[in-house]
Amino acid sequence: MSVEVAAERLSDRAAERAQQHALSRKRVVRQVRDAREKLTSTTGTRRSFDFELMRIYAQNKLSAALAVTLLALAIGAIAGWITNPWTGAVGSGAVLAAHVITLVLAHAFLRIQSDKANLRAWHLRFVLAEAVLGLAWVFALIVVIQANVPEADTFLLVGMLIVVAIATMIGATLPGAVLAVTLPVGIMVIAHFLLVEGLQGAMMAALAGGALAFFGIISTKLYQANLATLEARAEKDALFGELETAKANSDEARRNAEMANIAKSRFLAQMSHELRTPLNAILGFSEVMKEEMFGAHSAPQYAEYANDIHASGQHLLSLINEILDLSRIEAGRYELNEEALVLAGVVEDCHHLLKVRAKNKGVSVVQRFEPNMPKLWADERAIRQIVLNLMSNAIKFTPAGGEITLKVGWTASGGQYISVRDTGPGIPEDEIPIVLSNFGQGSNAIKSAEQGTGLGLPIVQGLATMHGGSFTLKSTLREGTEVITTFPAERVMEALPAIESPPVEPSYILPPEPVMAMPEAANVGALRRALFGGR
């Protein structure tokens, strides 16, 4: 059995290594994909991110088309009012023409699929178109400078701030396009103010440079925020994809497990019938031979062999029954025939069944039952199987002169429990999961001459769970083991108080019988003469 445990541990380690290898392989594949996409990117990010950022830029351009058009018309009108209408109209027309070019490019980009788009070429087109738009804004603002009026400087600064702010908001996802618009306008305005003599020119140039730097920082922050949003969305989509894949794999594994479980149940049901039929014949004929019903054996060894055959058949039958019970419990096909029973009475009956076995081994059994406990709603056969399995294990591993304590009592939550405690060698802490597994046996069971099937405790655990209870195993080396099976308070049948019957009132009252007065003597004589005639 130690070899099987070692093999099981090796298989667990191999499964863990395989899982780690799968995760590492998935991480390498993702890194290679990201590196390949970065090689084809224009900004060093993933290609899909570049496409999405350009797509957002194109959508922003189309959404702000009307606002930019109104701004160009307003600046042209103001420039025409300061200088002359024809000059303002020319400046406004230049801005609108450059604006239309950017809109046409944006509309064309939105119709291209991501896998067919040459991002480097489109990035260059957008930058050049924005540069043309920036030069158009410069032309529209230079027109005002030619007028040499006091309002020209204020108009120039305010116009630059508006143009730079709008370009920053619209093209934040394409930093190159923002620079292509803002740098020509900003350089022109700063150069104009630096050419103006005096403190006012220096202050206006510093204000224009500070505003340009401020909007540059805003543009960078907006670009980083949009990029972080796309990365988060991509990670979320990848996570959802992995979850869907894992769910599909788990559903497939669950279906396969269910089909395997159904096949196992059918196989065990079929084999139980096929095995029990010849096994019953073996048990019957071996018992006839053992009891020498048709005469004594010619050799005494025959009786001994018949006894061994009968004992082996009984052991095989118990093994088949345990395997079938465990398979039904795991498949959820174990049906509980519940009824009201006294838990202490069932435990005491099981004690009587195993009393001789414990006495032959020199083990004493002590009963400690709580008195006057109410009945429990449970399956009596399952409860007997729980107690017999626990007591059999306790007798098996308790040495001669040891003691087994049976307890039946109340739990803290109002339920009932069964406790079987022995003074055996105990179970090491690292072997408890092995003992509770199917066909698992500890080192003490392996060394013992009475090796079992390793199904007793899993069956007990399954039956306790089916009753809604719990199963606890406590063990200390060289001190003993205690196994506790609890049943919930919902299964305890408390006696209901008696209902007082209401007093019954009579539905009618008989009238009192009239009391006849004694007649006088003269009247009696007259009555007699009238009836009988007379004297």
BELMO-V978897 format. One record per residue. N is the residue number from 1. RES is the residue in three letters. PHI is phi as a letter, one per 20 degrees, with the letter a starting at -180 (999 if undefined). PSI is psi as a letter, one per 20 degrees, with the letter a starting at -180 (* if undefined). BURIAL is + if it has 24 or more other ideal C-beta (glycine too) atoms within 12 Angstrom, else -. Layout:
# BELMO-V978897
n->{N/N}
res->{RES/RES}
phi->{PHI/PHI}
psi->{PSI/PSI}
burial->{BURIAL/BURIAL}
This chain:
# BELMO-V978897
n->{1/2/3/4/5/6/7/8/9/10/11/12/13/14/15/16/17/18/19/20/21/22/23/24/25/26/27/28/29/30/31/32/33/34/35/36/37/38/39/40/41/42/43/44/45/46/47/48/49/50/51/52/53/54/55/56/57/58/59/60/61/62/63/64/65/66/67/68/69/70/71/72/73/74/75/76/77/78/79/80/81/82/83/84/85/86/87/88/89/90/91/92/93/94/95/96/97/98/99/100/101/102/103/104/105/106/107/108/109/110/111/112/113/114/115/116/117/118/119/120/121/122/123/124/125/126/127/128/129/130/131/132/133/134/135/136/137/138/139/140/141/142/143/144/145/146/147/148/149/150/151/152/153/154/155/156/157/158/159/160/161/162/163/164/165/166/167/168/169/170/171/172/173/174/175/176/177/178/179/180/181/182/183/184/185/186/187/188/189/190/191/192/193/194/195/196/197/198/199/200/201/202/203/204/205/206/207/208/209/210/211/212/213/214/215/216/217/218/219/220/221/222/223/224/225/226/227/228/229/230/231/232/233/234/235/236/237/238/239/240/241/242/243/244/245/246/247/248/249/250/251/252/253/254/255/256/257/258/259/260/261/262/263/264/265/266/267/268/269/270/271/272/273/274/275/276/277/278/279/280/281/282/283/284/285/286/287/288/289/290/291/292/293/294/295/296/297/298/299/300/301/302/303/304/305/306/307/308/309/310/311/312/313/314/315/316/317/318/319/320/321/322/323/324/325/326/327/328/329/330/331/332/333/334/335/336/337/338/339/340/341/342/343/344/345/346/347/348/349/350/351/352/353/354/355/356/357/358/359/360/361/362/363/364/365/366/367/368/369/370/371/372/373/374/375/376/377/378/379/380/381/382/383/384/385/386/387/388/389/390/391/392/393/394/395/396/397/398/399/400/401/402/403/404/405/406/407/408/409/410/411/412/413/414/415/416/417/418/419/420/421/422/423/424/425/426/427/428/429/430/431/432/433/434/435/436/437/438/439/440/441/442/443/444/445/446/447/448/449/450/451/452/453/454/455/456/457/458/459/460/461/462/463/464/465/466/467/468/469/470/471/472/473/474/475/476/477/478/479/480/481/482/483/484/485/486/487/488/489/490/491/492/493/494/495/496/497/498/499/500/501/502/503/504/505/506/507/508/509/510/511/512/513/514/515/516/517/518/519/520/521/522/523/524/525/526/527/528/529/530/531/532/533/534/535}
res->{MET/SER/VAL/GLU/VAL/ALA/ALA/GLU/ARG/LEU/SER/ASP/ARG/ALA/ALA/GLU/ARG/ALA/GLN/GLN/HIS/ALA/LEU/SER/ARG/LYS/ARG/VAL/VAL/ARG/GLN/VAL/ARG/ASP/ALA/ARG/GLU/LYS/LEU/THR/SER/THR/THR/GLY/THR/ARG/ARG/SER/PHE/ASP/PHE/GLU/LEU/MET/ARG/ILE/TYR/ALA/GLN/ASN/LYS/LEU/SER/ALA/ALA/LEU/ALA/VAL/THR/LEU/LEU/ALA/LEU/ALA/ILE/GLY/ALA/ILE/ALA/GLY/TRP/ILE/THR/ASN/PRO/TRP/THR/GLY/ALA/VAL/GLY/SER/GLY/ALA/VAL/LEU/ALA/ALA/HIS/VAL/ILE/THR/LEU/VAL/LEU/ALA/HIS/ALA/PHE/LEU/ARG/ILE/GLN/SER/ASP/LYS/ALA/ASN/LEU/ARG/ALA/TRP/HIS/LEU/ARG/PHE/VAL/LEU/ALA/GLU/ALA/VAL/LEU/GLY/LEU/ALA/TRP/VAL/PHE/ALA/LEU/ILE/VAL/VAL/ILE/GLN/ALA/ASN/VAL/PRO/GLU/ALA/ASP/THR/PHE/LEU/LEU/VAL/GLY/MET/LEU/ILE/VAL/VAL/ALA/ILE/ALA/THR/MET/ILE/GLY/ALA/THR/LEU/PRO/GLY/ALA/VAL/LEU/ALA/VAL/THR/LEU/PRO/VAL/GLY/ILE/MET/VAL/ILE/ALA/HIS/PHE/LEU/LEU/VAL/GLU/GLY/LEU/GLN/GLY/ALA/MET/MET/ALA/ALA/LEU/ALA/GLY/GLY/ALA/LEU/ALA/PHE/PHE/GLY/ILE/ILE/SER/THR/LYS/LEU/TYR/GLN/ALA/ASN/LEU/ALA/THR/LEU/GLU/ALA/ARG/ALA/GLU/LYS/ASP/ALA/LEU/PHE/GLY/GLU/LEU/GLU/THR/ALA/LYS/ALA/ASN/SER/ASP/GLU/ALA/ARG/ARG/ASN/ALA/GLU/MET/ALA/ASN/ILE/ALA/LYS/SER/ARG/PHE/LEU/ALA/GLN/MET/SER/HIS/GLU/LEU/ARG/THR/PRO/LEU/ASN/ALA/ILE/LEU/GLY/PHE/SER/GLU/VAL/MET/LYS/GLU/GLU/MET/PHE/GLY/ALA/HIS/SER/ALA/PRO/GLN/TYR/ALA/GLU/TYR/ALA/ASN/ASP/ILE/HIS/ALA/SER/GLY/GLN/HIS/LEU/LEU/SER/LEU/ILE/ASN/GLU/ILE/LEU/ASP/LEU/SER/ARG/ILE/GLU/ALA/GLY/ARG/TYR/GLU/LEU/ASN/GLU/GLU/ALA/LEU/VAL/LEU/ALA/GLY/VAL/VAL/GLU/ASP/CYS/HIS/HIS/LEU/LEU/LYS/VAL/ARG/ALA/LYS/ASN/LYS/GLY/VAL/SER/VAL/VAL/GLN/ARG/PHE/GLU/PRO/ASN/MET/PRO/LYS/LEU/TRP/ALA/ASP/GLU/ARG/ALA/ILE/ARG/GLN/ILE/VAL/LEU/ASN/LEU/MET/SER/ASN/ALA/ILE/LYS/PHE/THR/PRO/ALA/GLY/GLY/GLU/ILE/THR/LEU/LYS/VAL/GLY/TRP/THR/ALA/SER/GLY/GLY/GLN/TYR/ILE/SER/VAL/ARG/ASP/THR/GLY/PRO/GLY/ILE/PRO/GLU/ASP/GLU/ILE/PRO/ILE/VAL/LEU/SER/ASN/PHE/GLY/GLN/GLY/SER/ASN/ALA/ILE/LYS/SER/ALA/GLU/GLN/GLY/THR/GLY/LEU/GLY/LEU/PRO/ILE/VAL/GLN/GLY/LEU/ALA/THR/MET/HIS/GLY/GLY/SER/PHE/THR/LEU/LYS/SER/THR/LEU/ARG/GLU/GLY/THR/GLU/VAL/ILE/THR/THR/PHE/PRO/ALA/GLU/ARG/VAL/MET/GLU/ALA/LEU/PRO/ALA/ILE/GLU/SER/PRO/PRO/VAL/GLU/PRO/SER/TYR/ILE/LEU/PRO/PRO/GLU/PRO/VAL/MET/ALA/MET/PRO/GLU/ALA/ALA/ASN/VAL/GLY/ALA/LEU/ARG/ARG/ALA/LEU/PHE/GLY/GLY/ARG}
phi->{999/f/f/f/f/f/f/f/f/f/f/f/f/f/f/f/f/f/f/f/f/f/f/f/f/f/f/f/f/f/f/f/f/f/f/f/f/f/f/e/e/e/c/n/e/f/g/f/f/f/f/f/f/f/f/f/f/f/f/f/f/f/f/e/f/f/f/f/f/f/f/f/f/f/f/f/f/f/f/f/f/f/d/b/g/f/f/f/f/f/f/f/f/f/f/f/f/f/f/f/f/f/f/f/f/f/f/f/f/f/e/e/f/f/f/d/e/e/f/f/f/f/f/f/f/f/f/f/f/f/f/f/f/f/f/f/f/f/f/f/e/f/g/f/f/f/f/l/d/f/f/f/f/f/f/f/f/f/f/f/f/f/f/f/f/f/f/f/f/f/d/f/e/c/g/f/f/f/f/f/e/f/f/g/f/f/f/f/f/f/f/f/f/f/f/f/f/o/f/f/f/f/f/f/f/f/f/f/f/f/f/f/f/f/f/f/f/g/f/f/f/f/f/f/f/f/f/f/f/f/f/f/f/f/f/f/f/f/f/f/f/f/f/f/f/f/f/f/f/f/f/f/f/f/f/f/f/f/f/f/f/f/f/f/f/f/f/f/f/f/f/f/f/f/e/f/g/f/f/f/f/f/f/f/f/f/f/f/f/f/e/l/f/d/p/f/f/f/c/f/f/f/f/f/f/f/f/f/f/f/f/f/f/f/f/f/f/f/f/f/f/f/f/f/f/f/f/f/f/f/e/m/d/e/e/e/e/e/b/e/b/e/f/f/f/f/f/f/f/f/f/f/f/d/f/f/f/f/f/f/e/n/d/e/d/d/d/c/d/f/f/l/e/f/f/d/e/b/e/f/f/f/f/f/f/f/f/f/f/f/f/f/f/f/f/f/d/e/f/f/n/e/c/d/d/d/c/c/a/e/e/f/e/n/e/c/c/c/c/c/c/c/d/e/f/n/c/f/f/f/e/f/f/f/f/e/e/f/m/e/c/e/f/f/f/f/f/f/f/e/e/d/e/m/d/f/f/g/f/f/f/f/f/f/f/f/e/m/e/c/c/c/c/c/b/c/f/m/c/p/c/c/d/c/d/d/c/f/f/f/e/e/e/f/f/e/f/f/e/f/e/f/f/e/e/f/f/b/c/f/f/f/f/f/e/e/f/f/f/f/f/f/f/f/f/f/f/f/f/f/e/d/m/q/e}
psi->{h/h/h/g/g/g/h/g/h/h/h/g/h/h/h/g/h/h/g/h/h/g/g/g/h/h/g/g/g/g/g/g/g/g/h/h/h/h/h/j/r/i/j/i/a/q/h/h/g/g/g/h/g/h/g/g/g/g/g/h/g/h/h/j/g/g/g/h/g/h/g/g/h/g/h/h/g/g/h/h/h/g/e/q/h/h/g/h/h/g/g/h/h/g/g/h/g/h/h/h/g/h/h/g/g/g/h/h/h/i/i/p/q/h/i/i/p/n/h/g/g/h/g/g/g/g/g/g/g/h/g/g/g/g/h/g/h/g/g/h/h/h/h/h/h/i/h/l/q/h/i/g/g/g/h/g/g/g/g/g/g/g/g/h/g/g/h/g/g/g/k/h/i/n/h/h/h/g/h/h/g/h/g/g/g/g/g/g/g/g/h/g/h/h/i/p/q/r/h/g/g/g/g/h/g/g/g/g/g/g/h/g/g/g/h/g/g/g/g/g/g/h/g/h/g/g/g/h/g/g/g/g/h/g/h/g/g/h/g/g/g/h/g/g/g/h/g/g/g/h/g/g/h/g/g/h/g/g/g/h/g/g/h/g/g/g/g/h/g/g/h/g/g/h/h/h/g/h/h/h/g/g/g/g/h/h/h/g/h/g/i/l/h/j/r/q/q/h/p/h/h/g/h/g/h/h/g/h/g/g/g/h/g/g/g/h/g/h/g/g/g/g/g/g/g/g/h/h/g/h/i/k/j/o/p/p/n/q/r/p/q/o/g/h/h/g/h/h/g/h/g/h/h/j/g/g/g/h/h/h/i/k/p/q/p/p/p/n/p/p/q/l/p/r/q/p/o/r/o/h/g/g/g/g/h/g/g/g/g/g/h/g/g/g/h/g/j/p/r/p/i/a/q/p/p/p/q/p/a/q/r/h/j/j/a/q/q/p/p/o/p/r/k/a/i/r/p/q/h/i/i/g/h/g/h/i/r/p/j/p/q/r/h/h/h/h/h/q/h/m/p/a/i/k/i/g/g/h/g/g/g/g/h/g/h/h/j/j/a/r/p/p/p/p/q/p/p/j/h/a/q/p/p/p/p/q/p/r/h/i/i/p/n/q/p/q/q/q/p/p/p/q/p/p/q/p/h/r/p/p/q/q/p/q/o/p/q/p/q/r/h/g/h/g/h/h/h/g/h/h/g/i/r/a/*}
burial->{+/-/-/-/+/-/-/-/-/-/-/-/-/-/-/-/-/-/-/-/-/-/-/-/-/-/-/-/-/-/-/-/-/+/-/-/+/-/-/+/+/+/+/-/+/+/+/+/+/+/+/+/+/+/+/+/+/+/-/+/+/+/-/+/+/-/-/+/+/-/+/+/-/+/+/+/-/+/+/+/-/+/+/-/-/-/+/+/-/-/+/+/+/+/+/+/+/+/+/+/+/+/+/-/+/+/-/-/+/+/-/-/-/-/-/-/+/-/+/-/-/+/+/-/+/+/+/-/+/+/+/+/+/+/+/+/+/+/+/+/+/+/+/+/+/-/-/-/-/-/-/+/+/-/+/+/+/+/+/+/+/+/+/+/+/+/+/+/+/+/+/+/+/+/+/+/+/+/+/+/+/+/+/+/+/+/+/+/+/+/+/+/+/-/-/-/-/-/-/-/-/-/-/+/+/-/+/+/+/-/+/+/-/-/+/+/-/+/+/-/-/+/+/-/-/+/+/-/-/+/-/-/-/+/-/-/-/-/-/-/-/-/-/-/-/-/-/-/-/-/-/-/-/-/-/-/-/-/-/-/-/-/-/-/+/-/-/+/-/-/-/+/-/-/+/+/-/-/+/-/-/+/+/-/-/+/-/-/+/+/-/-/-/-/-/-/-/-/-/-/-/-/-/-/-/+/-/-/+/+/-/-/+/-/-/+/+/+/+/+/+/+/+/+/+/+/+/+/+/+/+/-/-/+/-/+/-/-/-/-/+/+/+/+/-/+/+/+/-/+/+/-/-/+/-/-/-/+/-/-/+/-/+/-/+/-/+/-/+/-/-/-/+/+/+/+/+/+/+/+/-/+/+/+/+/+/+/+/+/+/+/+/+/+/+/+/+/+/-/-/-/+/+/+/+/+/+/+/+/+/+/-/-/-/+/+/+/+/+/+/+/+/+/+/+/+/+/-/-/-/+/+/-/+/+/+/-/+/+/+/+/+/-/+/+/-/-/-/-/-/-/+/+/+/+/+/+/+/+/+/+/+/+/+/+/+/+/+/+/-/+/+/+/-/+/-/-/-/-/+/+/+/+/+/+/+/+/+/-/-/+/+/-/-/-/-/-/-/-/-/-/-/-/-/-/-/-/-/-/-/-/-/-/-/-/-/-/-/-/-/-/-/-/-/-/-/-/-/-/-/-/-/-/-/-}
